């Protein structure tokens, strides 16, 4: 009789199952409660749960116990380009805010000079106007006498007035005694009054008129990239190009905007008759530089705080540690 090996006895004592026993191991649970009308008499239902071991079917499978995760420290450094961008943002915003302070002082002084000219008595226009001196008389009230040449009328637009679409009427004014012809912006008319035949006779004065208005220079308007070019051959003018419009009618490039006292009833009557509605004698320059100052300085402060939080403030220790294993 061959000698018996003590190894099976040792396995039973330690209660360590073999690989074959682990593959066939079953767990028997307590019988589940089942009503008597589902079970036959004397029969018992037993639930069986089979444990699955991935090593039984995939010999290449590696357990997390065989290759545990390594605890590493993640020290990510900021890129120089990103840091340079964050540094430039508050500096640029601060510089723009400081520049807007200069712009605010300049615009405030400009409006004050224009308003000072408005309160002065109106000047009669000389027969020949010095174009180089126009800038010094911008927004100055003037008086011009002459006859409107309605055949040379030009419509500038479209322009909006009180929510209505229309045009501004630009008419050359022929002055007597050899004086130069000038351009007069008579005011706004509705779109349905574009044709002179649709307007009342009061809208087209034929005798000598006295025009009270504001003298404007040809340097005050600048065409932006979204405004289309004028088409004089079709009578379409989108932008007040004073030199171009004056050359069409043989006038000096002098622009006078006819003024009127704002009155709702009068404006409503003029609108129905097609009489141009003049502008009020006020300075209509926008001055929003104070808002720009607040905006740029606030942006400078916010971006400075962001830069401090990102660079100076240490991040929590837990955010600098990750669990990684590239061989999983």
ChimeraX attribute file (.defattr): number of C-alpha atoms within 10 A of each C-alpha:
attribute: neighborCount
match mode: 1-to-1
recipient: residues
	/A:1	3
	/A:2	4
	/A:3	5
	/A:4	8
	/A:5	8
	/A:6	8
	/A:7	9
	/A:8	11
	/A:9	11
	/A:10	11
	/A:11	12
	/A:12	10
	/A:13	9
	/A:14	9
	/A:15	9
	/A:16	11
	/A:17	12
	/A:18	10
	/A:19	10
	/A:20	9
	/A:21	10
	/A:22	14
	/A:23	15
	/A:24	11
	/A:25	14
	/A:26	12
	/A:27	11
	/A:28	11
	/A:29	10
	/A:30	10
	/A:31	11
	/A:32	10
	/A:33	9
	/A:34	10
	/A:35	8
	/A:36	9
	/A:37	7
	/A:38	7
	/A:39	11
	/A:40	9
	/A:41	8
	/A:42	5
	/A:43	8
	/A:44	11
	/A:45	11
	/A:46	11
	/A:47	10
	/A:48	12
	/A:49	10
	/A:50	11
	/A:51	12
	/A:52	12
	/A:53	10
	/A:54	12
	/A:55	12
	/A:56	12
	/A:57	9
	/A:58	9
	/A:59	8
	/A:60	8
	/A:61	11
	/A:62	13
	/A:63	11
	/A:64	9
	/A:65	7
	/A:66	7
	/A:67	11
	/A:68	11
	/A:69	15
	/A:70	11
	/A:71	11
	/A:72	12
	/A:73	13
	/A:74	12
	/A:75	9
	/A:76	7
	/A:77	7
	/A:78	10
	/A:79	8
	/A:80	9
	/A:81	9
	/A:82	10
	/A:83	13
	/A:84	10
	/A:85	11
	/A:86	17
	/A:87	14
	/A:88	15
	/A:89	18
	/A:90	23
	/A:91	16
	/A:92	15
	/A:93	20
	/A:94	19
	/A:95	14
	/A:96	17
	/A:97	24
	/A:98	16
	/A:99	15
	/A:100	20
	/A:101	15
	/A:102	11
	/A:103	18
	/A:104	19
	/A:105	12
	/A:106	12
	/A:107	17
	/A:108	13
	/A:109	12
	/A:110	13
	/A:111	16
	/A:112	13
	/A:113	13
	/A:114	18
	/A:115	16
	/A:116	12
	/A:117	17
	/A:118	19
	/A:119	11
	/A:120	10
	/A:121	10
	/A:122	15
	/A:123	13
	/A:124	12
	/A:125	15
	/A:126	11
	/A:127	14
	/A:128	11
	/A:129	15
	/A:130	10
	/A:131	12
	/A:132	8
	/A:133	10
	/A:134	18
	/A:135	14
	/A:136	12
	/A:137	15
	/A:138	20
	/A:139	24
	/A:140	23
	/A:141	25
	/A:142	20
	/A:143	17
	/A:144	22
	/A:145	17
	/A:146	19
	/A:147	20
	/A:148	22
	/A:149	16
	/A:150	16
	/A:151	10
	/A:152	14
	/A:153	17
	/A:154	22
	/A:155	20
	/A:156	20
	/A:157	18
	/A:158	16
	/A:159	17
	/A:160	15
	/A:161	13
	/A:162	5
	/A:163	7
	/A:164	11
	/A:165	15
	/A:166	20
	/A:167	25
	/A:168	25
	/A:169	22
	/A:170	24
	/A:171	22
	/A:172	27
	/A:173	24
	/A:174	20
	/A:175	18
	/A:176	13
	/A:177	8
	/A:178	9
	/A:179	15
	/A:180	18
	/A:181	24
	/A:182	22
	/A:183	25
	/A:184	23
	/A:185	24
	/A:186	23
	/A:187	19
	/A:188	27
	/A:189	29
	/A:190	23
	/A:191	17
	/A:192	13
	/A:193	19
	/A:194	16
	/A:195	9
	/A:196	14
	/A:197	10
	/A:198	12
	/A:199	19
	/A:200	15
	/A:201	13
	/A:202	12
	/A:203	15
	/A:204	16
	/A:205	13
	/A:206	12
	/A:207	8
	/A:208	14
	/A:209	14
	/A:210	10
	/A:211	19
	/A:212	20
	/A:213	26
	/A:214	26
	/A:215	22
	/A:216	21
	/A:217	21
	/A:218	17
	/A:219	11
	/A:220	9
	/A:221	12
	/A:222	10
	/A:223	12
	/A:224	8
	/A:225	7
	/A:226	6
	/A:227	9
	/A:228	11
	/A:229	13
	/A:230	17
	/A:231	10
	/A:232	12
	/A:233	7
	/A:234	7
	/A:235	12
	/A:236	15
	/A:237	21
	/A:238	18
	/A:239	18
	/A:240	18
	/A:241	17
	/A:242	18
	/A:243	14
	/A:244	12
	/A:245	22
	/A:246	18
	/A:247	11
	/A:248	11
	/A:249	18
	/A:250	14
	/A:251	18
	/A:252	20
	/A:253	20
	/A:254	21
	/A:255	23
	/A:256	26
	/A:257	24
	/A:258	24
	/A:259	20
	/A:260	16
	/A:261	12
	/A:262	13
	/A:263	9
	/A:264	9
	/A:265	9
	/A:266	11
	/A:267	17
	/A:268	12
	/A:269	12
	/A:270	20
	/A:271	17
	/A:272	14
	/A:273	18
	/A:274	26
	/A:275	23
	/A:276	24
	/A:277	26
	/A:278	21
	/A:279	18
	/A:280	16
	/A:281	21
	/A:282	12
	/A:283	12
	/A:284	8
	/A:285	11
	/A:286	8
	/A:287	13
	/A:288	12
	/A:289	19
	/A:290	14
	/A:291	12
	/A:292	19
	/A:293	21
	/A:294	13
	/A:295	14
	/A:296	21
	/A:297	20
	/A:298	16
	/A:299	18
	/A:300	22
	/A:301	16
	/A:302	13
	/A:303	19
	/A:304	18
	/A:305	12
	/A:306	14
	/A:307	18
	/A:308	11
	/A:309	12
	/A:310	14
	/A:311	12
	/A:312	9
	/A:313	9
	/A:314	8
	/A:315	11
	/A:316	8
	/A:317	9
	/A:318	8
	/A:319	10
	/A:320	12
	/A:321	13
	/A:322	13
	/A:323	10
	/A:324	12
	/A:325	12
	/A:326	6
	/A:327	7
	/A:328	11
